[in-house]
Amino acid sequence: MLSVAFTIRSVDEGLAEAFRWHLQPFHRTTPAPHPFPVDIFVQEEDRGSEPPTYSFFLATELRFRSRSLGGVLAWALWDLHATVPKRARDFLLLHAGAVAREGGAVLLPGAMDAGKSSLVLALLQAGFDYLSDEVGALDPVTQRAYPFEKRITVSPTAMRFFPELEERLQDRQGLSAALRDRYVRPEDVGRAVAGPAPVRGVVFVSSDWEGPPRLDPVPRSEAVARMAAASFNLYRYGERGVVLLSRVAAQAPAFELRGGTPTERAALVSERLG
């Protein structure tokens, strides 16, 4: 996962199958060197409980305990994805969705609950290919955006904008049926994961949904500052990271996106940057 490797072991086959589906885009056929161990099992002191209490360990640290395997799965998926930006060293990482079309990427920085995932999904329906719904990964050498192809996480509230999608999804098999959110693969909407691509546009996603969609230009200096503020690991790069973001801003016009539904937002972004 962006050069961060995990080895996941579970004593429950149903849980293992759920991990295989959710993390399939990152699966390796050969072990990676120095992976972080992930272990999910019932500790000795919990073996008498019914149902049993499962413990989730990441790199030998106890992170979560629950009698609900669905709860363990949900927490573990969130924790693994959240660990990558903290540990990855090969990329400058932004809290951003990202899509690509015709060899160019569009970064979609935004705060939690600003609608990044629903916008990414709507952009896939509009003809873009997938890079990520959560992490914009920039190569510090080539300045290209790389894929972080986790499943697209769509909340029940956001799913109401995509009623036609329900029958296509494959995320309710086995233990995954207990999860609150829905998980969408690019192929569920007929799209693919894009390869590394130069950034040709930056769209800051606002949580302001009032009125029709609109794209307001953002000056280059402000775009650099806002991308820096949205970075997970700028501290690893320091001044080099700011220079990288300046180069991205120099080649990619920046906008702030307000208003509209996910589909309306995607249509406007596609028209202006597609």
URHU-V705314 format. One record per residue. N is the residue number from 1. OMEGA is omega in whole degrees, -180 to 180 (999 if undefined). Layout:
N|OMEGA ; N|OMEGA
This chain:
1|-177 ; 2|177 ; 3|174 ; 4|-174 ; 5|176 ; 6|168 ; 7|-173 ; 8|179 ; 9|-179 ; 10|176 ; 11|-179 ; 12|-176 ; 13|178 ; 14|177 ; 15|178 ; 16|179 ; 17|179 ; 18|177 ; 19|180 ; 20|-179 ; 21|-175 ; 22|-175 ; 23|-178 ; 24|-180 ; 25|-176 ; 26|-174 ; 27|176 ; 28|178 ; 29|176 ; 30|-178 ; 31|175 ; 32|178 ; 33|174 ; 34|178 ; 35|172 ; 36|179 ; 37|175 ; 38|-177 ; 39|179 ; 40|-175 ; 41|177 ; 42|180 ; 43|-176 ; 44|-176 ; 45|-178 ; 46|-173 ; 47|179 ; 48|-177 ; 49|179 ; 50|0 ; 51|-177 ; 52|176 ; 53|180 ; 54|178 ; 55|180 ; 56|179 ; 57|173 ; 58|-177 ; 59|178 ; 60|178 ; 61|177 ; 62|-176 ; 63|-173 ; 64|175 ; 65|179 ; 66|172 ; 67|179 ; 68|178 ; 69|175 ; 70|177 ; 71|178 ; 72|179 ; 73|-179 ; 74|-179 ; 75|-177 ; 76|178 ; 77|179 ; 78|-175 ; 79|179 ; 80|179 ; 81|180 ; 82|-180 ; 83|-176 ; 84|179 ; 85|-180 ; 86|-172 ; 87|-176 ; 88|-178 ; 89|-173 ; 90|-177 ; 91|166 ; 92|-170 ; 93|177 ; 94|172 ; 95|-170 ; 96|164 ; 97|179 ; 98|177 ; 99|-179 ; 100|174 ; 101|177 ; 102|174 ; 103|178 ; 104|-177 ; 105|173 ; 106|176 ; 107|-176 ; 108|180 ; 109|178 ; 110|178 ; 111|175 ; 112|178 ; 113|175 ; 114|179 ; 115|-180 ; 116|-176 ; 117|180 ; 118|177 ; 119|177 ; 120|-180 ; 121|179 ; 122|178 ; 123|174 ; 124|178 ; 125|179 ; 126|174 ; 127|176 ; 128|171 ; 129|-167 ; 130|168 ; 131|178 ; 132|172 ; 133|-173 ; 134|-174 ; 135|172 ; 136|-173 ; 137|-178 ; 138|175 ; 139|-176 ; 140|-179 ; 141|-176 ; 142|-177 ; 143|180 ; 144|174 ; 145|-178 ; 146|179 ; 147|165 ; 148|-161 ; 149|174 ; 150|174 ; 151|179 ; 152|-177 ; 153|-177 ; 154|-179 ; 155|177 ; 156|179 ; 157|-179 ; 158|-178 ; 159|-179 ; 160|176 ; 161|-176 ; 162|-174 ; 163|-178 ; 164|-174 ; 165|-172 ; 166|-174 ; 167|-179 ; 168|-172 ; 169|-180 ; 170|-170 ; 171|-177 ; 172|178 ; 173|174 ; 174|-175 ; 175|-178 ; 176|178 ; 177|-179 ; 178|-175 ; 179|-179 ; 180|-177 ; 181|173 ; 182|-175 ; 183|-172 ; 184|173 ; 185|177 ; 186|-178 ; 187|176 ; 188|178 ; 189|175 ; 190|-180 ; 191|-177 ; 192|172 ; 193|-179 ; 194|172 ; 195|178 ; 196|-176 ; 197|175 ; 198|-179 ; 199|179 ; 200|177 ; 201|176 ; 202|-179 ; 203|178 ; 204|-173 ; 205|-180 ; 206|175 ; 207|176 ; 208|-177 ; 209|-174 ; 210|174 ; 211|180 ; 212|179 ; 213|179 ; 214|178 ; 215|179 ; 216|-180 ; 217|177 ; 218|180 ; 219|-176 ; 220|-177 ; 221|178 ; 222|179 ; 223|178 ; 224|-179 ; 225|-178 ; 226|175 ; 227|178 ; 228|180 ; 229|-179 ; 230|-176 ; 231|175 ; 232|-168 ; 233|178 ; 234|-179 ; 235|179 ; 236|-174 ; 237|179 ; 238|-177 ; 239|179 ; 240|179 ; 241|178 ; 242|177 ; 243|178 ; 244|180 ; 245|177 ; 246|178 ; 247|176 ; 248|-179 ; 249|-180 ; 250|-176 ; 251|-174 ; 252|176 ; 253|-177 ; 254|-179 ; 255|168 ; 256|-177 ; 257|178 ; 258|174 ; 259|173 ; 260|172 ; 261|177 ; 262|-179 ; 263|178 ; 264|178 ; 265|-178 ; 266|180 ; 267|180 ; 268|179 ; 269|180 ; 270|-180 ; 271|-175 ; 272|-172 ; 273|-176 ; 274|999
